[in-house]
Amino acid sequence: MELISVIVAGAAAYAFGAFWYMNLAKQWVAASGIAVDADGKPANKSVAPFIISGVAMVIVAGMMRHVFGMAGIETLGAGLVAGFGFGAFIALPWIVTNYAYSDRPKALTYIDGGYAVFGCTIIGTVLSLF
């Protein structure tokens, strides 16, 4: 059951990421500075980033499942709060640090950091449902 919960939690965060970035696509493309085609869409048409991000979400969910088990996090509220904590106090500061040193736009920090916080919150919430 734990493997299923990890896969479902990772898939839920990945699906939220699709929603998040589809709604913020123009702002993200502008802030990221990536090459775009004539239609304003990213020029890189590779599926690799989608596969990598899907695998990454499952890895994050797996580690969160492990930590939740060690910490005895079992309720919906505890899973939500712990997931938020992972995103807001581990993932987000790391993104902020990397983007500060690489002089990335604040908008990119907000978009990518927001996804990290909400994505981890979703993973924590889903894990606590199993």
N, C-alpha and C positions, 0 to 999 in steps of 0.2 A: 504494500500500500504506500510505503514511503516513496518508492520510485515513481509511482503514478502521481503522487502529490507534487513531487519535484517537477515532473514534466508538465503537469497542468499549470503550476505556478509560473514556470518559465514561459509557457505559451501565453498565459494571461498578460504577463509583462511585455512580451513581444507584440501581442495584439494591441495593447495600449500604446506601445511605441509607434505602431503603424498609424493609429489615430492621431497621436500627438504630433508626429512629424508631417503627416498629410495636412493637418490644420495650420502648422507653422512652417510649411515648406518654403514659401517665398522669403520669409524672414531668415530662416536657417541658411538658405542658399546665399542670400545677400551677406549674412554675417560670416559664413564659413569661407567665402572667397573661392569656392571650387569652380572649375571650368563648367560652363553651361553651353548647350547647343542653341540653335536659332529660336527654339521655343521657350528658352529660359529654364529648361530642365537639365539636371546634371549630365555632363557629357559621358561620364563613366557609366556604361550600361551593364557592367558586370553584376552577377548575382552573388558574388563572394561576400560583400558586406552584409547581405541579408542572411546568408548562411552562418557567417561568423557571429552576427548579433543573436541569432536564434540559439546557437550553441552556448554563447556567453550567458544568456539569460538562464539557461538550464544549469550552467555551472554556478551562477550566483544563487539560484534557488536551492541547489544541492548543498552549498555551504551554509546558507541560512537555515536549511532543514537540520543540518548537523548541529549548528549552534543552538537552535530552538530546542532540540532534543536534550542537549547538555544542560541548558538553562531551565528546562521544564516549562517552556512557553507552549501553552496548549489552548488557551481561550482566544476567541475572536478579537477581543480588545487588546490582549497582550500581543497577539500576532501583528495587529495593525500598528500598535505603538512601536514594537521592536523593528518592524519593517521600515517604518518612518525613520527610526533612529539610525538604522543602517544607511539609509539614503541620505538623510540630512547631516549626519555626523561622521560618516566614513566616506561614502562616495562623493558627495558634494564638495567637501573640503579638498579632496584629491583633485577633482576637476578644476576647482577654483585655483588651486596652486599651479597646476599645469598650464592653464590658460593665462594666468598672470605672468608667468615666466616667458611664455611664448607670445605675449602681447596680443592675445586674441580679443576680439570685440566682446564687450559686456553682454550684448544681445546673445551671442553664442553661448556664453557661460550660463545665462538664464535659461535658454532653451534646453541645452544638454544637461545642465544641473537639475532643472525641473523634472526632466524625464527620469534622471537617476533617483530623485526623491520619490516621485509618484510610482515609478516602477518597483522600487524596493518595498514601498508600502503595499502595493498590490501583491507582490510575492509573499510578504509576511501575512497578509490577510488570507490569501488562498491557502497557504500552508497550514494555517490554524483551523481551516475548515475540515481537514482530513484527520 
